[in-house]
Amino acid sequence: MGFSIALIVFSLLLMLLVLMHKGKGGGLSDMFGGGMQSSVGGSSVAERNLDRITIVVGLMWFACIVVLALLMKLGG
């Protein structure tokens, strides 16, 4: 039951994080300072941190899927 709730939370969080990314025409990340470009790397620190957080949440989402699949297979 706990992994099902975690999967729902991670799914909603992942959707929010993906929507915050800057696309071709900008994104919600522009509201939080993501629109300011760094002269060194071409992307801002906020955008790189958003990328890292999205990857971590995506991996945790994937782990929940695998654990739930294993629990369903072994449990019945």
C-alpha positions as protocol buffer text, in pm:
chain_id: "A"
residue {
  index: 1
  type: MET
  ca { x: 0 y: 0 z: 0 }
}
residue {
  index: 2
  type: GLY
  ca { x: 285 y: 235 z: 83 }
}
residue {
  index: 3
  type: PHE
  ca { x: 449 y: 188 z: -255 }
}
residue {
  index: 4
  type: SER
  ca { x: 120 y: 268 z: -431 }
}
residue {
  index: 5
  type: ILE
  ca { x: 95 y: 598 z: -248 }
}
residue {
  index: 6
  type: ALA
  ca { x: 462 y: 669 z: -319 }
}
residue {
  index: 7
  type: LEU
  ca { x: 401 y: 597 z: -688 }
}
residue {
  index: 8
  type: ILE
  ca { x: 114 y: 845 z: -699 }
}
residue {
  index: 9
  type: VAL
  ca { x: 322 y: 1112 z: -523 }
}
residue {
  index: 10
  type: PHE
  ca { x: 624 y: 1055 z: -748 }
}
residue {
  index: 11
  type: SER
  ca { x: 401 y: 1061 z: -1059 }
}
residue {
  index: 12
  type: LEU
  ca { x: 250 y: 1396 z: -966 }
}
residue {
  index: 13
  type: LEU
  ca { x: 589 y: 1538 z: -872 }
}
residue {
  index: 14
  type: LEU
  ca { x: 742 y: 1415 z: -1196 }
}
residue {
  index: 15
  type: MET
  ca { x: 465 y: 1577 z: -1400 }
}
residue {
  index: 16
  type: LEU
  ca { x: 519 y: 1905 z: -1218 }
}
residue {
  index: 17
  type: LEU
  ca { x: 895 y: 1892 z: -1270 }
}
residue {
  index: 18
  type: VAL
  ca { x: 865 y: 1814 z: -1641 }
}
residue {
  index: 19
  type: LEU
  ca { x: 623 y: 2103 z: -1687 }
}
residue {
  index: 20
  type: MET
  ca { x: 868 y: 2337 z: -1516 }
}
residue {
  index: 21
  type: HIS
  ca { x: 1140 y: 2265 z: -1773 }
}
residue {
  index: 22
  type: LYS
  ca { x: 1210 y: 2525 z: -2034 }
}
residue {
  index: 23
  type: GLY
  ca { x: 1115 y: 2412 z: -2381 }
}
residue {
  index: 24
  type: LYS
  ca { x: 1167 y: 2583 z: -2713 }
}
residue {
  index: 25
  type: GLY
  ca { x: 929 y: 2863 z: -2625 }
}
residue {
  index: 26
  type: GLY
  ca { x: 1012 y: 2892 z: -2255 }
}
residue {
  index: 27
  type: GLY
  ca { x: 840 y: 2724 z: -1968 }
}
residue {
  index: 28
  type: LEU
  ca { x: 730 y: 2752 z: -1613 }
}
residue {
  index: 29
  type: SER
  ca { x: 1093 y: 2757 z: -1507 }
}
residue {
  index: 30
  type: ASP
  ca { x: 1113 y: 3113 z: -1646 }
}
residue {
  index: 31
  type: MET
  ca { x: 893 y: 3220 z: -1357 }
}
residue {
  index: 32
  type: PHE
  ca { x: 1154 y: 3093 z: -1109 }
}
residue {
  index: 33
  type: GLY
  ca { x: 1464 y: 3242 z: -1267 }
}
residue {
  index: 34
  type: GLY
  ca { x: 1526 y: 2971 z: -1526 }
}
residue {
  index: 35
  type: GLY
  ca { x: 1502 y: 3224 z: -1807 }
}
residue {
  index: 36
  type: MET
  ca { x: 1825 y: 3397 z: -1710 }
}
residue {
  index: 37
  type: GLN
  ca { x: 2105 y: 3245 z: -1915 }
}
residue {
  index: 38
  type: SER
  ca { x: 2451 y: 3187 z: -1777 }
}
residue {
  index: 39
  type: SER
  ca { x: 2739 y: 3307 z: -1992 }
}
residue {
  index: 40
  type: VAL
  ca { x: 2952 y: 3002 z: -1908 }
}
residue {
  index: 41
  type: GLY
  ca { x: 2749 y: 2687 z: -1971 }
}
residue {
  index: 42
  type: GLY
  ca { x: 2457 y: 2812 z: -2171 }
}
residue {
  index: 43
  type: SER
  ca { x: 2205 y: 2707 z: -1906 }
}
residue {
  index: 44
  type: SER
  ca { x: 2138 y: 2848 z: -1564 }
}
residue {
  index: 45
  type: VAL
  ca { x: 2211 y: 2684 z: -1232 }
}
residue {
  index: 46
  type: ALA
  ca { x: 1837 y: 2661 z: -1165 }
}
residue {
  index: 47
  type: GLU
  ca { x: 1781 y: 2470 z: -1489 }
}
residue {
  index: 48
  type: ARG
  ca { x: 2067 y: 2227 z: -1416 }
}
residue {
  index: 49
  type: ASN
  ca { x: 1937 y: 2166 z: -1065 }
}
residue {
  index: 50
  type: LEU
  ca { x: 1590 y: 2113 z: -1205 }
}
residue {
  index: 51
  type: ASP
  ca { x: 1736 y: 1855 z: -1444 }
}
residue {
  index: 52
  type: ARG
  ca { x: 1907 y: 1674 z: -1157 }
}
residue {
  index: 53
  type: ILE
  ca { x: 1595 y: 1672 z: -940 }
}
residue {
  index: 54
  type: THR
  ca { x: 1387 y: 1545 z: -1232 }
}
residue {
  index: 55
  type: ILE
  ca { x: 1630 y: 1259 z: -1294 }
}
residue {
  index: 56
  type: VAL
  ca { x: 1631 y: 1158 z: -926 }
}
residue {
  index: 57
  type: VAL
  ca { x: 1251 y: 1166 z: -903 }
}
residue {
  index: 58
  type: GLY
  ca { x: 1228 y: 969 z: -1228 }
}
residue {
  index: 59
  type: LEU
  ca { x: 1460 y: 701 z: -1091 }
}
residue {
  index: 60
  type: MET
  ca { x: 1258 y: 681 z: -770 }
}
residue {
  index: 61
  type: TRP
  ca { x: 938 y: 654 z: -977 }
}
residue {
  index: 62
  type: PHE
  ca { x: 1094 y: 369 z: -1178 }
}
residue {
  index: 63
  type: ALA
  ca { x: 1204 y: 193 z: -858 }
}
residue {
  index: 64
  type: CYS
  ca { x: 847 y: 211 z: -723 }
}
residue {
  index: 65
  type: ILE
  ca { x: 718 y: 55 z: -1047 }
}
residue {
  index: 66
  type: VAL
  ca { x: 969 y: -231 z: -1020 }
}
residue {
  index: 67
  type: VAL
  ca { x: 895 y: -294 z: -652 }
}
residue {
  index: 68
  type: LEU
  ca { x: 519 y: -292 z: -711 }
}
residue {
  index: 69
  type: ALA
  ca { x: 560 y: -534 z: -1004 }
}
residue {
  index: 70
  type: LEU
  ca { x: 767 y: -769 z: -787 }
}
residue {
  index: 71
  type: LEU
  ca { x: 518 y: -749 z: -502 }
}
residue {
  index: 72
  type: MET
  ca { x: 231 y: -828 z: -738 }
}
residue {
  index: 73
  type: LYS
  ca { x: 419 y: -1120 z: -893 }
}
residue {
  index: 74
  type: LEU
  ca { x: 529 y: -1272 z: -562 }
}
residue {
  index: 75
  type: GLY
  ca { x: 213 y: -1188 z: -372 }
}
residue {
  index: 76
  type: GLY
  ca { x: -38 y: -1350 z: -594 }
}
